Amino acid sequence: MTVNTPTTAPTPVVEPVRSARVDGDGWTGHVLVAALVALALVTGLIYTFSVAVMPALADADDRTFVATMQRFNDNPVFQVTFTVALALTVLAVVAQRRHGPGLAARWTVAALVLYGIVVAVTFGIHIPLNDDIDQANLDRVADVADVRDDVEDPWVAWNIVRTVLSTAAVAALARALIWHGRSTADRQADTSAGGQSAPPPASGWPQGTGGSAPPN
């Protein structure tokens, strides 16, 4: 008499499924953090002019005001900081739209729009005013006074606008980073859960093998 010997079927192992979005989580997050830091530096710089530098210069004489502003204009760090922040924010938008969650991408786009207005105000208003300051002759009292009268009020007013917009841009990027972190954690948890092995059957006898139970 032939007895069917039960055979144990191999337990299937589910390999973790990795998507393009999960693979891009690391570097897209780094780009977002870099953009946030650069934009925060720009915002801090603009804010400092609004609450400290320009109020302090308001009590200075005309020649001191113009000479100080000319020294600021000669500092290349300002231009580099503005440019790097813009480039990183654009890169963050591209990365989030390709690999990031929808809400993070939307907040990153919002930050780019807000900072784009800041850049437009800078190039459209502040740089021309700074050029007028640079052309002032410090040896001519009347020239210095005229330049200050034409420049100071619009420079200060529009810098307050830049401060508000750049602060809002930083808040938008921070919000994007929060959503990016939440989405990354959720996707990694889903990936880990999908990679777990299926539990073995409760009984040692395989189900659905077509064999008969062993004799007692």
C-alpha positions in Angstrom: 0.0 0.0 0.0 1.4 3.4 -1.0 1.1 6.2 1.4 1.2 9.8 0.0 3.9 11.6 1.8 3.0 15.3 2.5 5.3 17.8 1.0 5.8 21.3 2.4 5.3 24.0 -0.2 7.9 26.8 -0.1 6.6 29.9 1.7 6.5 32.8 -0.8 8.5 35.8 0.1 7.2 39.1 -1.1 10.0 41.5 -2.2 9.6 45.1 -1.1 8.3 47.2 -3.9 10.2 50.4 -4.4 8.7 53.2 -6.5 10.4 56.2 -8.1 8.9 58.5 -5.5 10.4 56.4 -2.6 13.8 56.2 -4.2 13.8 60.0 -4.6 12.8 60.8 -1.1 16.4 61.2 0.2 17.8 63.7 -2.2 14.5 65.6 -2.7 14.3 66.2 1.0 17.9 67.4 1.1 17.1 69.9 -1.7 14.1 71.1 0.1 16.1 71.7 3.3 18.8 73.5 1.4 16.2 75.8 -0.3 14.6 76.5 3.1 17.9 77.4 4.7 18.9 79.7 1.8 15.6 81.4 1.7 15.7 81.9 5.5 19.1 83.6 5.1 17.6 86.0 2.5 14.6 86.7 4.7 16.8 87.3 7.7 18.9 89.8 5.7 15.9 91.7 4.4 14.3 91.7 7.8 17.4 93.1 9.4 17.4 96.0 7.0 13.7 96.6 7.8 14.0 96.6 11.6 17.6 97.6 12.3 19.7 99.0 9.4 17.3 101.5 7.8 15.8 102.8 11.1 19.3 103.4 12.4 20.3 105.3 9.2 17.1 107.4 9.4 18.8 109.5 12.1 22.1 109.8 10.2 23.1 112.8 8.1 22.8 112.6 4.3 26.4 111.9 3.6 26.6 109.1 6.1 23.4 107.6 4.7 24.6 107.6 1.1 28.1 106.4 2.0 26.8 103.5 4.1 24.4 102.4 1.4 27.2 102.5 -1.2 29.2 100.2 1.0 26.3 97.7 1.2 26.0 97.8 -2.6 29.6 96.8 -2.9 29.1 93.6 -0.9 28.8 90.6 -3.4 27.4 88.3 -0.7 24.0 89.9 -1.1 23.7 89.0 -4.8 25.1 85.5 -4.3 22.6 84.8 -1.5 19.6 86.0 -3.5 20.7 84.0 -6.6 21.4 80.7 -4.7 18.1 80.9 -2.9 16.3 81.3 -6.2 18.1 78.4 -7.8 17.6 76.1 -4.9 13.9 76.9 -4.7 13.4 76.2 -8.4 15.3 72.9 -8.0 13.1 72.1 -5.0 10.0 72.7 -7.1 11.2 70.4 -9.9 12.2 67.7 -7.4 8.9 67.8 -5.5 6.8 67.8 -8.6 8.6 64.7 -9.9 9.1 62.7 -6.7 7.3 64.4 -3.8 3.7 64.3 -2.6 1.1 66.6 -4.1 0.7 68.8 -1.1 4.5 69.3 -0.6 4.8 70.2 -4.3 2.0 72.8 -4.1 3.5 74.5 -1.1 6.9 74.5 -2.8 5.4 76.2 -5.9 3.7 78.7 -3.6 7.1 79.5 -2.0 8.6 80.0 -5.5 5.9 82.3 -6.5 6.3 84.4 -3.4 10.0 84.5 -3.6 9.8 85.3 -7.4 7.9 88.4 -6.5 10.6 89.3 -4.0 13.2 88.9 -6.7 11.1 91.0 -9.1 10.8 93.8 -6.6 14.5 93.6 -6.0 15.4 93.9 -9.7 12.6 96.3 -10.6 12.9 98.7 -7.6 15.8 98.2 -5.3 18.6 97.7 -7.8 17.7 100.9 -9.8 17.5 102.8 -6.5 20.9 101.3 -5.5 22.3 102.4 -8.8 21.2 106.0 -8.1 22.9 105.8 -4.7 26.1 104.5 -6.3 26.1 107.5 -8.8 25.9 110.1 -6.0 29.0 112.2 -5.5 29.8 112.3 -1.8 31.7 115.6 -2.2 28.6 117.4 -3.3 26.2 118.2 -0.5 23.3 119.0 -2.7 23.7 115.9 -4.8 23.8 113.7 -1.7 20.7 115.3 -0.3 18.7 115.0 -3.5 19.6 111.3 -3.9 18.6 110.5 -0.3 15.2 112.3 -0.8 14.5 110.3 -3.9 15.7 106.9 -2.6 15.1 106.5 1.1 11.3 106.4 1.3 10.6 104.0 -1.6 13.5 101.8 -0.6 12.2 101.4 2.9 8.6 100.9 1.9 9.3 98.2 -0.7 11.8 96.5 1.6 8.9 96.0 4.0 7.0 94.4 1.2 9.9 92.1 0.5 10.1 91.2 4.2 6.5 90.1 4.3 6.7 88.1 1.0 9.9 86.4 1.8 8.7 85.4 5.3 5.6 83.9 3.7 7.8 82.0 1.3 9.8 80.6 4.2 6.6 79.5 5.9 5.4 77.8 2.7 8.7 75.9 2.3 8.5 74.8 5.9 5.0 73.5 5.3 6.2 71.7 2.2 9.0 70.1 4.3 6.5 68.9 6.9 4.3 67.3 4.2 7.3 65.7 2.5 8.4 64.2 5.8 5.0 62.8 6.6 4.6 61.3 3.1 8.1 59.8 3.2 7.4 58.1 6.6 4.1 56.7 5.3 5.6 55.3 2.1 8.5 53.8 4.0 6.1 52.1 6.4 4.0 50.8 3.5 7.1 49.5 1.8 8.3 47.7 5.0 4.9 46.2 5.5 4.8 44.9 1.9 8.2 43.2 2.3 7.3 41.0 5.3 7.1 37.2 4.6 3.7 35.5 4.7 3.0 33.7 8.0 3.3 29.8 7.9 0.1 27.7 8.1 -1.2 26.9 11.5 -1.0 23.2 10.9 2.1 21.3 9.6 -0.1 19.8 6.9 -0.1 21.9 3.7 -3.4 23.1 2.4 -4.7 22.1 -1.0 -1.9 19.7 -1.9 -4.3 17.0 -3.0 -2.7 14.4 -0.7 -4.5 12.5 2.1 -3.8 12.8 5.8 -1.2 10.5 7.2 -2.4 7.4 8.9 -2.8 7.4 12.6 
